[in-house]
């Protein structure tokens, strides 16, 4: 008989593409996980995975089973959440995904706020790129995701959190740093540094810089905003940084000047995403309000009246 345990183990194996890592994620031994996968294959009448030198590769049947099991596991997860939320508005285990350009700068403010407001919550965190987190959200592996809009998934609902303005970072002593405010034409004067492909913040920066010559875009394989800041500080070019990052990390580097853009400022909108079918929407809206409160209470003013950042 097919069991939910088998489907969950198979989901982890499909995600990790490695029996050892999947077993670790499931908190079982590798032989135990392998046995459950063999039993699932026996029930379904075909091989789900092939072992390769690189790890695990799904068969055609495996891909089909993974797709169909995602909706089953998501529905079960929603039932579990519904039963739990019947006891309290926001309590019990919550699996929250956060994208890398948000997690290090928001979570230190958010976690104490959650402990104070919702002491019964057991928060599990996962940091990854947007596409990965949305896929896991739809599959039921995550309950909610903090991310940047837009999202084009009809099965996902969002609760807007706050806007995060972009600033222009340039090396002190450069021609760009002599300006008091950033304008779009400054992006044409130097090489623009970006995160590597796959990061939504790269796509948002490209939207701001859509007229720039693609030959002058550089990523250096950078996977973090901190890396971009160090590249700018060492005279490799200019970059855009979100205010959320600046308020957390960029104010202490005297080698970098940050320029506010003239109105209308480029920005990204952050949101909490969850499944449209979730029975715990009220709880997720309470979580969204906690996130907004944590940001508002512990960050400098960002509105149009706030002074433009000066040399740091």
BELSUL-V347002 format. One line per field, one symbol per residue. ss: DSSP state (H for helix, E for strand, C for the rest). phi: phi as a letter, one per 20 degrees, with the letter a starting at -180 (. if undefined). psi: psi as a letter, one per 30 degrees, with the letter a starting at -180 (. if undefined). A space follows every 50 residues. Layout:
ss: ???
phi: ???
psi: ???
//
This chain:
ss: CCCHHHHHHHHHHHHHCCHHHHHHHHCCCHHHHHHHHHHHHHHHCCCCEE EECCEEEECHHHHHHHHHHHHHHHHHHHHHHHHHHCCCCCCEEEEEEECH HHHHHHHHHHHHHHHHHCCCEEEEEEECCHHHHHHHHHHCCCCEEEEECC CCCCCEEEEEEEEEEEEEEEECCCCHHHCCCECHHHHHCCCEECCCCCCH HHHHHHHHCCCCCHHHEECCCCCCHHHHHHHHHCCCCEEEEEHHHHHHCH HHCCCEEEEEECCCCCEEEEEEEEECCCCCHHHHHHHHHHHHHHHHHHCC CCCCCCCCCCEC
phi: .fcffffffffffffelafffffffemcffgffgfffffffffemafecd ecfeqccffffffffffffgffffffffffffffffebfbbmfcedebff ecgfdeffefffffffecfefdeddcdafggfffffffenfcebcebeee cddfeddccfdaecfecedbfgnffffffebecffffeebfeecffgoef ffffffffdfeffgfdecdlmfdbfffgffffgemeqdbdcfggfgfece eddfecdddfefffffbcdebddbffefedfffffffffffffffffccf fcfgeffffdgd
psi: kkleeeeeeeeeeeefhkeeeeeeefhlleeeeeeeeeeeeeefhlkflk klffbkkkleeeeeeeeefeeeeeeeeeeeeeeeffflejlakkjkkklf geeffeefeeeeeeeeeiffkjkkkkklleeeeeeeeefgflelkklkll khjfgklljkdlkjlklkklkkfleefflfkkleffffflkkklllkfkf eeeeeeeehffkkffgkkfggkgleeeeeeeefggfallkkkeeeefeff fgjffkkkkkllkkkkllkklkklkffkgheeeeeeeeeeeeeeeefgll kflffkkkkak.
//
